[in-house]
Amino acid sequence: MILLNKNQFRLSNIKQSLDTCQKKLDEFKKHQKMVRIEKEHVSTMSKEVEKLNSVEKKLDELDRSPGEKAKRLVSKKARQDYEELQSEAKYGHENLKELGYKGQQDLQQQQGRMNTMEKTVVPWLEKEIKTHEGNINALNNVFNAIQQATHSQEQAQQRHQLREMRSTTINRAKNKGPDLNR
């Protein structure tokens, strides 16, 4: 029979450890999500810079070519295509401004920082998450086992008490004997 009242493993202590591990796990997952969001942000910014560079290169080629300038003066379609490119470039600049783009050097620094995080921080976070998930699983198993043992112990005590009560009742009935006064 397990005497859990005297046992060093109290459910409240295990529950507290479980809660602490869960908070740490949640914190690591939050950091992991932040890294993922930052990586997506830098990737989006990089794609926008590439797209803008391509549009500006086309605009520059069109501006340098006297034939293209003349074509825009004569052809409505050529003029519309050129204006669409200008509009796309303007939108690209505004979009990058909203993304917080401060220039190519800033983007390269952010990409470098993300590469470093991918090599060092991300694996560390993944390891910590895996460790805490394992700890939580183990503590849950211990918690459930102790609860089961406590429940089993309580049932055994109740059965024992019932047997004692039956035994006492039977013994009283035997000692009393039949009622002959009737």
Buried (B, 14 or more C-beta within 10 A) or exposed (E): EEEBEEEEEEBEEBEEBBEBBBEBBEEBBEBBEEBEEBBEBBEEBBEBBEBBEEBBEBBEEBEEEEEBEEBBEEEEEBEEBBEEBBEBBEBBBEBBEEBEBEEEEEBEEBBEEBEEBEEEBBEEBEEBBEBBBEBBEEBEEBBEEBEEBBEEBEEEEEEEEEEEEEEEEEEEEEEEEEEEEE
